[in-house]
Amino acid sequence: MKRLVECIVAARRADAAADTSAWEREMDERVYRLYLPAPRLRQAGGLTPEEIQIVEGTAK
């Protein structure tokens, strides 16, 4: 995680408009894997993209 943050910070320092979305997505995915609340979901392979949208409040 630290390395991802360093990459994002370095990119933004070099160019405030830099696209860091890939690194940000990677961080999100790692957090979901680390803190997935339900053991049965972890065993089932984690959250689906739709469930992630719900968690992030971006569900349509």
PQR file with spaces between the fields and no chain letter, atoms N, CA, C, O and H, PARSE charges and radii, in Angstrom:
ATOM       1  N    MET     1       0.829   -1.185    0.000 -0.4000 1.5000
ATOM       2  CA   MET     1       0.000    0.000    0.000 -0.0000 2.0000
ATOM       3  C    MET     1       0.876    1.251    0.000  0.5500 1.7000
ATOM       4  O    MET     1       0.612    2.220   -0.713 -0.5500 1.4000
ATOM       5  N    LYS     2       1.913    1.201    0.812 -0.4000 1.5000
ATOM       6  CA   LYS     2       2.787    2.367    0.895 -0.0000 2.0000
ATOM       7  C    LYS     2       3.350    2.715   -0.479  0.5500 1.7000
ATOM       8  O    LYS     2       3.405    3.886   -0.854 -0.5500 1.4000
ATOM       9  H    LYS     2       2.127    0.414    1.390  0.4000 1.0000
ATOM      10  N    ARG     3       3.761    1.710   -1.217 -0.4000 1.5000
ATOM      11  CA   ARG     3       4.331    1.948   -2.549 -0.0000 2.0000
ATOM      12  C    ARG     3       3.289    2.563   -3.491  0.5500 1.7000
ATOM      13  O    ARG     3       3.615    3.447   -4.284 -0.5500 1.4000
ATOM      14  H    ARG     3       3.716    0.759   -0.912  0.4000 1.0000
ATOM      15  N    LEU     4       2.059    2.106   -3.406 -0.4000 1.5000
ATOM      16  CA   LEU     4       1.003    2.678   -4.245 -0.0000 2.0000
ATOM      17  C    LEU     4       0.790    4.149   -3.913  0.5500 1.7000
ATOM      18  O    LEU     4       0.647    4.980   -4.810 -0.5500 1.4000
ATOM      19  H    LEU     4       1.794    1.388   -2.762  0.4000 1.0000
ATOM      20  N    VAL     5       0.770    4.466   -2.629 -0.4000 1.5000
ATOM      21  CA   VAL     5       0.602    5.864   -2.211 -0.0000 2.0000
ATOM      22  C    VAL     5       1.764    6.702   -2.720  0.5500 1.7000
ATOM      23  O    VAL     5       1.564    7.814   -3.209 -0.5500 1.4000
ATOM      24  H    VAL     5       0.886    3.791   -1.900  0.4000 1.0000
ATOM      25  N    GLU     6       2.971    6.177   -2.606 -0.4000 1.5000
ATOM      26  CA   GLU     6       4.142    6.907   -3.093 -0.0000 2.0000
ATOM      27  C    GLU     6       4.048    7.164   -4.595  0.5500 1.7000
ATOM      28  O    GLU     6       4.409    8.243   -5.065 -0.5500 1.4000
ATOM      29  H    GLU     6       3.134    5.275   -2.208  0.4000 1.0000
ATOM      30  N    CYS     7       3.568    6.185   -5.343 -0.4000 1.5000
ATOM      31  CA   CYS     7       3.398    6.356   -6.794 -0.0000 2.0000
ATOM      32  C    CYS     7       2.385    7.444   -7.105  0.5500 1.7000
ATOM      33  O    CYS     7       2.607    8.278   -7.983 -0.5500 1.4000
ATOM      34  H    CYS     7       3.274    5.309   -4.962  0.4000 1.0000
ATOM      35  N    ILE     8       1.278    7.433   -6.384 -0.4000 1.5000
ATOM      36  CA   ILE     8       0.234    8.434   -6.601 -0.0000 2.0000
ATOM      37  C    ILE     8       0.760    9.825   -6.278  0.5500 1.7000
ATOM      38  O    ILE     8       0.572   10.761   -7.055 -0.5500 1.4000
ATOM      39  H    ILE     8       1.098    6.756   -5.671  0.4000 1.0000
ATOM      40  N    VAL     9       1.417    9.960   -5.131 -0.4000 1.5000
ATOM      41  CA   VAL     9       1.943   11.264   -4.714 -0.0000 2.0000
ATOM      42  C    VAL     9       2.975   11.769   -5.713  0.5500 1.7000
ATOM      43  O    VAL     9       2.942   12.940   -6.093 -0.5500 1.4000
ATOM      44  H    VAL     9       1.570    9.199   -4.500  0.4000 1.0000
ATOM      45  N    ALA    10       3.886   10.910   -6.143 -0.4000 1.5000
ATOM      46  CA   ALA    10       4.913   11.318   -7.101 -0.0000 2.0000
ATOM      47  C    ALA    10       4.289   11.758   -8.423  0.5500 1.7000
ATOM      48  O    ALA    10       4.695   12.766   -9.001 -0.5500 1.4000
ATOM      49  H    ALA    10       3.913    9.959   -5.834  0.4000 1.0000
ATOM      50  N    ALA    11       3.315   11.009   -8.892 -0.4000 1.5000
ATOM      51  CA   ALA    11       2.657   11.362  -10.154 -0.0000 2.0000
ATOM      52  C    ALA    11       1.934   12.695  -10.043  0.5500 1.7000
ATOM      53  O    ALA    11       1.990   13.512  -10.962 -0.5500 1.4000
ATOM      54  H    ALA    11       2.985   10.190   -8.423  0.4000 1.0000
ATOM      55  N    ARG    12       1.257   12.916   -8.924 -0.4000 1.5000
ATOM      56  CA   ARG    12       0.516   14.166   -8.744 -0.0000 2.0000
ATOM      57  C    ARG    12       1.453   15.358   -8.553  0.5500 1.7000
ATOM      58  O    ARG    12       1.130   16.473   -8.963 -0.5500 1.4000
ATOM      59  H    ARG    12       1.212   12.252   -8.178  0.4000 1.0000
ATOM      60  N    ARG    13       2.613   15.125   -7.931 -0.4000 1.5000
ATOM      61  CA   ARG    13       3.592   16.214   -7.797 -0.0000 2.0000
ATOM      62  C    ARG    13       4.133   16.613   -9.160  0.5500 1.7000
ATOM      63  O    ARG    13       4.338   17.796   -9.433 -0.5500 1.4000
ATOM      64  H    ARG    13       2.875   14.219   -7.599  0.4000 1.0000
ATOM      65  N    ALA    14       4.361   15.630  -10.009 -0.4000 1.5000
ATOM      66  CA   ALA    14       4.880   15.897  -11.348 -0.0000 2.0000
ATOM      67  C    ALA    14       3.830   16.548  -12.235  0.5500 1.7000
ATOM      68  O    ALA    14       4.148   17.393  -13.072 -0.5500 1.4000
ATOM      69  H    ALA    14       4.194   14.669   -9.788  0.4000 1.0000
ATOM      70  N    ASP    15       2.576   16.150  -12.045 -0.4000 1.5000
ATOM      71  CA   ASP    15       1.477   16.671  -12.865 -0.0000 2.0000
ATOM      72  C    ASP    15       0.190   16.547  -12.060  0.5500 1.7000
ATOM      73  O    ASP    15      -0.309   15.444  -11.837 -0.5500 1.4000
ATOM      74  H    ASP    15       2.318   15.465  -11.364  0.4000 1.0000
ATOM      75  N    ALA    16      -0.338   17.676  -11.631 -0.4000 1.5000
ATOM      76  CA   ALA    16      -1.537   17.667  -10.780 -0.0000 2.0000
ATOM      77  C    ALA    16      -2.719   16.978  -11.455  0.5500 1.7000
ATOM      78  O    ALA    16      -3.632   16.507  -10.777 -0.5500 1.4000
ATOM      79  H    ALA    16       0.068   18.572  -11.812  0.4000 1.0000
ATOM      80  N    ALA    17      -2.707   16.918  -12.774 -0.4000 1.5000
ATOM      81  CA   ALA    17      -3.814   16.290  -13.504 -0.0000 2.0000
ATOM      82  C    ALA    17      -3.495   14.846  -13.899  0.5500 1.7000
ATOM      83  O    ALA    17      -4.210   14.252  -14.705 -0.5500 1.4000
ATOM      84  H    ALA    17      -1.966   17.301  -13.325  0.4000 1.0000
ATOM      85  N    ALA    18      -2.442   14.290  -13.342 -0.4000 1.5000
ATOM      86  CA   ALA    18      -2.035   12.919  -13.697 -0.0000 2.0000
ATOM      87  C    ALA    18      -3.155   11.928  -13.404  0.5500 1.7000
ATOM      88  O    ALA    18      -3.875   12.050  -12.413 -0.5500 1.4000
ATOM      89  H    ALA    18      -1.861   14.772  -12.687  0.4000 1.0000
ATOM      90  N    ASP    19      -3.282   10.953  -14.285 -0.4000 1.5000
ATOM      91  CA   ASP    19      -4.288    9.901  -14.095 -0.0000 2.0000
ATOM      92  C    ASP    19      -3.706    8.828  -13.182  0.5500 1.7000
ATOM      93  O    ASP    19      -2.847    8.047  -13.591 -0.5500 1.4000
ATOM      94  H    ASP    19      -2.698   10.854  -15.090  0.4000 1.0000
ATOM      95  N    THR    20      -4.177    8.801  -11.961 -0.4000 1.5000
ATOM      96  CA   THR    20      -3.709    7.822  -10.975 -0.0000 2.0000
ATOM      97  C    THR    20      -4.794    6.796  -10.668  0.5500 1.7000
ATOM      98  O    THR    20      -4.712    6.078   -9.671 -0.5500 1.4000
ATOM      99  H    THR    20      -4.875    9.435  -11.629  0.4000 1.0000
ATOM     100  N    SER    21      -5.792    6.730  -11.511 -0.4000 1.5000
ATOM     101  CA   SER    21      -6.946    5.874  -11.231 -0.0000 2.0000
ATOM     102  C    SER    21      -6.582    4.389  -11.146  0.5500 1.7000
ATOM     103  O    SER    21      -7.185    3.660  -10.359 -0.5500 1.4000
ATOM     104  H    SER    21      -5.859    7.314  -12.321  0.4000 1.0000
ATOM     105  N    ALA    22      -5.622    3.930  -11.928 -0.4000 1.5000
ATOM     106  CA   ALA    22      -5.240    2.511  -11.867 -0.0000 2.0000
ATOM     107  C    ALA    22      -4.653    2.175  -10.502  0.5500 1.7000
ATOM     108  O    ALA    22      -4.968    1.133   -9.928 -0.5500 1.4000
ATOM     109  H    ALA    22      -5.132    4.523  -12.568  0.4000 1.0000
ATOM     110  N    TRP    23      -3.809    3.044   -9.986 -0.4000 1.5000
ATOM     111  CA   TRP    23      -3.235    2.818   -8.654 -0.0000 2.0000
ATOM     112  C    TRP    23      -4.316    2.907   -7.580  0.5500 1.7000
ATOM     113  O    TRP    23      -4.325    2.128   -6.626 -0.5500 1.4000
ATOM     114  H    TRP    23      -3.553    3.891  -10.453  0.4000 1.0000
ATOM     115  N    GLU    24      -5.219    3.859   -7.747 -0.4000 1.5000
ATOM     116  CA   GLU    24      -6.305    4.004   -6.774 -0.0000 2.0000
ATOM     117  C    GLU    24      -7.205    2.770   -6.767  0.5500 1.7000
ATOM     118  O    GLU    24      -7.626    2.314   -5.704 -0.5500 1.4000
ATOM     119  H    GLU    24      -5.212    4.492   -8.522  0.4000 1.0000
ATOM     120  N    ARG    25      -7.497    2.234   -7.941 -0.4000 1.5000
ATOM     121  CA   ARG    25      -8.295    0.999   -8.029 -0.0000 2.0000
ATOM     122  C    ARG    25      -7.574   -0.164   -7.357  0.5500 1.7000
ATOM     123  O    ARG    25      -8.189   -0.966   -6.653 -0.5500 1.4000
ATOM     124  H    ARG    25      -7.155    2.604   -8.805  0.4000 1.0000
ATOM     125  N    GLU    26      -6.269   -0.247   -7.579 -0.4000 1.5000
ATOM     126  CA   GLU    26      -5.482   -1.310   -6.946 -0.0000 2.0000
ATOM     127  C    GLU    26      -5.554   -1.189   -5.425  0.5500 1.7000
ATOM     128  O    GLU    26      -5.679   -2.196   -4.728 -0.5500 1.4000
ATOM     129  H    GLU    26      -5.769    0.404   -8.151  0.4000 1.0000
ATOM     130  N    MET    27      -5.477    0.027   -4.912 -0.4000 1.5000
ATOM     131  CA   MET    27      -5.599    0.233   -3.465 -0.0000 2.0000
ATOM     132  C    MET    27      -6.972   -0.209   -2.980  0.5500 1.7000
ATOM     133  O    MET    27      -7.085   -0.893   -1.963 -0.5500 1.4000
ATOM     134  H    MET    27      -5.375    0.845   -5.479  0.4000 1.0000
ATOM     135  N    ASP    28      -8.010    0.180   -3.704 -0.4000 1.5000
ATOM     136  CA   ASP    28      -9.370   -0.229   -3.327 -0.0000 2.0000
ATOM     137  C    ASP    28      -9.485   -1.749   -3.267  0.5500 1.7000
ATOM     138  O    ASP    28     -10.022   -2.303   -2.309 -0.5500 1.4000
ATOM     139  H    ASP    28      -7.918    0.736   -4.531  0.4000 1.0000
ATOM     140  N    GLU    29      -8.975   -2.413   -4.297 -0.4000 1.5000
ATOM     141  CA   GLU    29      -9.058   -3.874   -4.343 -0.0000 2.0000
ATOM     142  C    GLU    29      -8.327   -4.514   -3.169  0.5500 1.7000
ATOM     143  O    GLU    29      -8.806   -5.494   -2.597 -0.5500 1.4000
ATOM     144  H    GLU    29      -8.538   -1.963   -5.075  0.4000 1.0000
ATOM     145  N    ARG    30      -7.180   -3.970   -2.811 -0.4000 1.5000
ATOM     146  CA   ARG    30      -6.431   -4.513   -1.667 -0.0000 2.0000
ATOM     147  C    ARG    30      -7.190   -4.308   -0.363  0.5500 1.7000
ATOM     148  O    ARG    30      -7.217   -5.193    0.492 -0.5500 1.4000
ATOM     149  H    ARG    30      -6.791   -3.174   -3.276  0.4000 1.0000
ATOM     150  N    VAL    31      -7.800   -3.145   -0.214 -0.4000 1.5000
ATOM     151  CA   VAL    31      -8.575   -2.880    1.002 -0.0000 2.0000
ATOM     152  C    VAL    31      -9.756   -3.834    1.086  0.5500 1.7000
ATOM     153  O    VAL    31     -10.038   -4.375    2.155 -0.5500 1.4000
ATOM     154  H    VAL    31      -7.778   -2.426   -0.909  0.4000 1.0000
ATOM     155  N    TYR    32     -10.450   -4.048   -0.026 -0.4000 1.5000
ATOM     156  CA   TYR    32     -11.586   -4.973   -0.017 -0.0000 2.0000
ATOM     157  C    TYR    32     -11.134   -6.374    0.376  0.5500 1.7000
ATOM     158  O    TYR    32     -11.821   -7.065    1.129 -0.5500 1.4000
ATOM     159  H    TYR    32     -10.221   -3.609   -0.895  0.4000 1.0000
ATOM     160  N    ARG    33      -9.976   -6.793   -0.134 -0.4000 1.5000
ATOM     161  CA   ARG    33      -9.474   -8.126    0.218 -0.0000 2.0000
ATOM     162  C    ARG    33      -9.087   -8.205    1.689  0.5500 1.7000
ATOM     163  O    ARG    33      -9.312   -9.227    2.339 -0.5500 1.4000
ATOM     164  H    ARG    33      -9.418   -6.232   -0.746  0.4000 1.0000
ATOM     165  N    LEU    34      -8.505   -7.132    2.216 -0.4000 1.5000
ATOM     166  CA   LEU    34      -8.065   -7.135    3.617 -0.0000 2.0000
ATOM     167  C    LEU    34      -9.215   -7.077    4.603  0.5500 1.7000
ATOM     168  O    LEU    34      -9.202   -7.756    5.629 -0.5500 1.4000
ATOM     169  H    LEU    34      -8.322   -6.302    1.688  0.4000 1.0000
ATOM     170  N    TYR    35     -10.212   -6.260    4.285 -0.4000 1.5000
ATOM     171  CA   TYR    35     -11.247   -5.963    5.267 -0.0000 2.0000
ATOM     172  C    TYR    35     -12.618   -6.503    4.917  0.5500 1.7000
ATOM     173  O    TYR    35     -13.621   -6.062    5.478 -0.5500 1.4000
ATOM     174  H    TYR    35     -10.223   -5.708    3.451  0.4000 1.0000
ATOM     175  N    LEU    36     -12.675   -7.447    4.000 -0.4000 1.5000
ATOM     176  CA   LEU    36     -13.956   -8.048    3.658 -0.0000 2.0000
ATOM     177  C    LEU    36     -14.577   -8.601    4.930  0.5500 1.7000
ATOM     178  O    LEU    36     -13.998   -9.487    5.558 -0.5500 1.4000
ATOM     179  H    LEU    36     -11.861   -7.805    3.544  0.4000 1.0000
ATOM     180  N    PRO    37     -15.752   -8.094    5.329 -0.5600 1.5000
ATOM     181  CA   PRO    37     -16.287   -8.383    6.655  0.2800 2.0000
ATOM     182  C    PRO    37     -16.798   -9.802    6.894  0.5500 1.7000
ATOM     183  O    PRO    37     -16.728  -10.280    8.026 -0.5500 1.4000
ATOM     184  N    ALA    38     -17.291  -10.469    5.909 -0.4000 1.5000
ATOM     185  CA   ALA    38     -17.944  -11.760    6.146 -0.0000 2.0000
ATOM     186  C    ALA    38     -17.065  -12.914    5.665  0.5500 1.7000
ATOM     187  O    ALA    38     -16.727  -12.977    4.483 -0.5500 1.4000
ATOM     188  H    ALA    38     -17.348  -10.080    4.989  0.4000 1.0000
ATOM     189  N    PRO    39     -16.690  -13.826    6.565 -0.5600 1.5000
ATOM     190  CA   PRO    39     -15.859  -14.965    6.156  0.2800 2.0000
ATOM     191  C    PRO    39     -16.468  -15.776    5.017  0.5500 1.7000
ATOM     192  O    PRO    39     -15.738  -16.266    4.156 -0.5500 1.4000
ATOM     193  N    ARG    40     -17.795  -15.926    4.996 -0.4000 1.5000
ATOM     194  CA   ARG    40     -18.402  -16.725    3.925 -0.0000 2.0000
ATOM     195  C    ARG    40     -18.242  -16.035    2.578  0.5500 1.7000
ATOM     196  O    ARG    40     -18.116  -16.710    1.557 -0.5500 1.4000
ATOM     197  H    ARG    40     -18.388  -15.528    5.696  0.4000 1.0000
ATOM     198  N    LEU    41     -18.243  -14.704    2.552 -0.4000 1.5000
ATOM     199  CA   LEU    41     -18.002  -13.993    1.295 -0.0000 2.0000
ATOM     200  C    LEU    41     -16.553  -14.157    0.862  0.5500 1.7000
ATOM     201  O    LEU    41     -16.263  -14.311   -0.325 -0.5500 1.4000
ATOM     202  H    LEU    41     -18.345  -14.155    3.382  0.4000 1.0000
ATOM     203  N    ARG    42     -15.648  -14.123    1.832 -0.4000 1.5000
ATOM     204  CA   ARG    42     -14.239  -14.326    1.529 -0.0000 2.0000
ATOM     205  C    ARG    42     -14.042  -15.698    0.889  0.5500 1.7000
ATOM     206  O    ARG    42     -13.294  -15.842   -0.078 -0.5500 1.4000
ATOM     207  H    ARG    42     -15.884  -13.998    2.796  0.4000 1.0000
ATOM     208  N    GLN    43     -14.717  -16.694    1.437 -0.4000 1.5000
ATOM     209  CA   GLN    43     -14.607  -18.047    0.902 -0.0000 2.0000
ATOM     210  C    GLN    43     -15.241  -18.145   -0.482  0.5500 1.7000
ATOM     211  O    GLN    43     -14.832  -18.971   -1.298 -0.5500 1.4000
ATOM     212  H    GLN    43     -15.325  -16.577    2.222  0.4000 1.0000
ATOM     213  N    ALA    44     -16.221  -17.317   -0.741 -0.4000 1.5000
ATOM     214  CA   ALA    44     -16.913  -17.344   -2.027 -0.0000 2.0000
ATOM     215  C    ALA    44     -16.160  -16.560   -3.097  0.5500 1.7000
ATOM     216  O    ALA    44     -16.602  -16.503   -4.245 -0.5500 1.4000
ATOM     217  H    ALA    44     -16.553  -16.646   -0.077  0.4000 1.0000
ATOM     218  N    GLY    45     -15.033  -15.958   -2.736 -0.4000 1.5000
ATOM     219  CA   GLY    45     -14.231  -15.258   -3.732 -0.0000 2.0000
ATOM     220  C    GLY    45     -14.304  -13.752   -3.644  0.5500 1.7000
ATOM     221  O    GLY    45     -13.777  -13.065   -4.519 -0.5500 1.4000
ATOM     222  H    GLY    45     -14.674  -16.005   -1.804  0.4000 1.0000
ATOM     223  N    GLY    46     -14.938  -13.213   -2.620 -0.4000 1.5000
ATOM     224  CA   GLY    46     -14.950  -11.767   -2.441 -0.0000 2.0000
ATOM     225  C    GLY    46     -16.176  -11.096   -3.011  0.5500 1.7000
ATOM     226  O    GLY    46     -17.175  -11.738   -3.336 -0.5500 1.4000
ATOM     227  H    GLY    46     -15.366  -13.770   -1.909  0.4000 1.0000
ATOM     228  N    LEU    47     -16.073   -9.801   -3.120 -0.4000 1.5000
ATOM     229  CA   LEU    47     -17.188   -8.995   -3.605 -0.0000 2.0000
ATOM     230  C    LEU    47     -17.242   -8.999   -5.125  0.5500 1.7000
ATOM     231  O    LEU    47     -16.213   -9.038   -5.800 -0.5500 1.4000
ATOM     232  H    LEU    47     -15.261   -9.280   -2.856  0.4000 1.0000
ATOM     233  N    THR    48     -18.436   -8.960   -5.638 -0.4000 1.5000
ATOM     234  CA   THR    48     -18.631   -8.812   -7.081 -0.0000 2.0000
ATOM     235  C    THR    48     -18.480   -7.333   -7.422  0.5500 1.7000
ATOM     236  O    THR    48     -18.542   -6.491   -6.527 -0.5500 1.4000
ATOM     237  H    THR    48     -19.272   -8.928   -5.090  0.4000 1.0000
ATOM     238  N    PRO    49     -18.286   -7.000   -8.691 -0.5600 1.5000
ATOM     239  CA   PRO    49     -18.220   -5.587   -9.070  0.2800 2.0000
ATOM     240  C    PRO    49     -19.475   -4.816   -8.649  0.5500 1.7000
ATOM     241  O    PRO    49     -19.387   -3.652   -8.257 -0.5500 1.4000
ATOM     242  N    GLU    50     -20.625   -5.455   -8.730 -0.4000 1.5000
ATOM     243  CA   GLU    50     -21.873   -4.799   -8.329 -0.0000 2.0000
ATOM     244  C    GLU    50     -21.875   -4.511   -6.828  0.5500 1.7000
ATOM     245  O    GLU    50     -22.319   -3.446   -6.400 -0.5500 1.4000
ATOM     246  H    GLU    50     -20.696   -6.400   -9.048  0.4000 1.0000
ATOM     247  N    GLU    51     -21.380   -5.461   -6.028 -0.4000 1.5000
ATOM     248  CA   GLU    51     -21.317   -5.257   -4.581 -0.0000 2.0000
ATOM     249  C    GLU    51     -20.331   -4.148   -4.224  0.5500 1.7000
ATOM     250  O    GLU    51     -20.562   -3.386   -3.286 -0.5500 1.4000
ATOM     251  H    GLU    51     -21.019   -6.326   -6.375  0.4000 1.0000
ATOM     252  N    ILE    52     -19.249   -4.060   -4.963 -0.4000 1.5000
ATOM     253  CA   ILE    52     -18.284   -2.986   -4.732 -0.0000 2.0000
ATOM     254  C    ILE    52     -18.927   -1.641   -5.016  0.5500 1.7000
ATOM     255  O    ILE    52     -18.698   -0.684   -4.276 -0.5500 1.4000
ATOM     256  H    ILE    52     -19.062   -4.679   -5.725  0.4000 1.0000
ATOM     257  N    GLN    53     -19.727   -1.544   -6.071 -0.4000 1.5000
ATOM     258  CA   GLN    53     -20.432   -0.296   -6.367 -0.0000 2.0000
ATOM     259  C    GLN    53     -21.349    0.090   -5.222  0.5500 1.7000
ATOM     260  O    GLN    53     -21.456    1.270   -4.888 -0.5500 1.4000
ATOM     261  H    GLN    53     -19.913   -2.321   -6.672  0.4000 1.0000
ATOM     262  N    ILE    54     -22.008   -0.879   -4.619 -0.4000 1.5000
ATOM     263  CA   ILE    54     -22.885   -0.594   -3.484 -0.0000 2.0000
ATOM     264  C    ILE    54     -22.065   -0.055   -2.323  0.5500 1.7000
ATOM     265  O    ILE    54     -22.443    0.941   -1.707 -0.5500 1.4000
ATOM     266  H    ILE    54     -21.921   -1.837   -4.890  0.4000 1.0000
ATOM     267  N    VAL    55     -20.939   -0.709   -2.018 -0.4000 1.5000
ATOM     268  CA   VAL    55     -20.071   -0.267   -0.922 -0.0000 2.0000
ATOM     269  C    VAL    55     -19.589    1.156   -1.163  0.5500 1.7000
ATOM     270  O    VAL    55     -19.540    1.964   -0.235 -0.5500 1.4000
ATOM     271  H    VAL    55     -20.632   -1.518   -2.519  0.4000 1.0000
ATOM     272  N    GLU    56     -19.234    1.463   -2.402 -0.4000 1.5000
ATOM     273  CA   GLU    56     -18.719    2.784   -2.734 -0.0000 2.0000
ATOM     274  C    GLU    56     -19.821    3.816   -2.922  0.5500 1.7000
ATOM     275  O    GLU    56     -19.538    5.002   -3.089 -0.5500 1.4000
ATOM     276  H    GLU    56     -19.274    0.806   -3.156  0.4000 1.0000
ATOM     277  N    GLY    57     -21.058    3.382   -2.898 -0.4000 1.5000
ATOM     278  CA   GLY    57     -22.163    4.317   -3.070 -0.0000 2.0000
ATOM     279  C    GLY    57     -22.355    4.774   -4.498  0.5500 1.7000
ATOM     280  O    GLY    57     -22.929    5.836   -4.738 -0.5500 1.4000
ATOM     281  H    GLY    57     -21.288    2.418   -2.763  0.4000 1.0000
ATOM     282  N    THR    58     -21.882    3.986   -5.454 -0.4000 1.5000
ATOM     283  CA   THR    58     -21.997    4.370   -6.861 -0.0000 2.0000
ATOM     284  C    THR    58     -22.963    3.493   -7.629  0.5500 1.7000
ATOM     285  O    THR    58     -23.011    3.550   -8.858 -0.5500 1.4000
ATOM     286  H    THR    58     -21.415    3.123   -5.260  0.4000 1.0000
ATOM     287  N    ALA    59     -23.731    2.686   -6.923 -0.4000 1.5000
ATOM     288  CA   ALA    59     -24.684    1.801   -7.598 -0.0000 2.0000
ATOM     289  C    ALA    59     -25.728    2.629   -8.325  0.5500 1.7000
ATOM     290  O    ALA    59     -26.153    3.684   -7.855 -0.5500 1.4000
ATOM     291  H    ALA    59     -23.692    2.640   -5.925  0.4000 1.0000
ATOM     292  N    LYS    60     -26.129    2.127   -9.482 -0.4000 1.5000
ATOM     293  CA   LYS    60     -27.122    2.856  -10.281 -0.0000 2.0000
ATOM     294  C    LYS    60     -28.510    2.363   -9.968  0.5500 1.7000
ATOM     295  O    LYS    60     -29.484    2.854  -10.539 -0.5500 1.4000
ATOM     296  H    LYS    60     -25.783    1.269   -9.864  0.4000 1.0000
